[in-house]
Amino acid sequence: MLAPREALRRTFARGGVRRSLAVALIVGTTLNAINQGDALLNAHSLVWWKIGLTYFVPFAVASYGSYAALRAS
């Protein structure tokens, strides 16, 4: 079991951030297509804060999963 500080350091090291960004890119793009696909296809205005949040949430979840796994090991 790692100490919280060490688990955070490893979570936000280069490899962990890269993995979380990949998850955020794939999941965020899929969710944005589902949630705002009609606005994209019909050239309506997009809700930019929702786009940002839709990418941030999967990043946060993937990062927390990494942190929790490191704390448990």
Residue pairs with C-beta under 8 A, 6 or more apart in sequence:
1 71
1 72
1 73
2 10
2 70
2 71
2 73
4 71
6 70
7 67
7 70
7 71
8 67
10 16
10 66
10 70
11 63
11 66
11 67
11 70
12 63
16 63
16 66
17 63
19 62
19 66
20 59
20 62
20 63
20 66
21 59
23 58
23 59
23 61
23 62
24 55
24 56
24 58
24 59
24 62
25 55
26 58
27 58
28 54
28 55
28 57
28 58
28 59
31 54
31 58
32 51
32 54
32 55
33 40
35 50
35 54
36 46
36 47
36 50
36 51
38 44
39 45
39 46
39 47
40 46
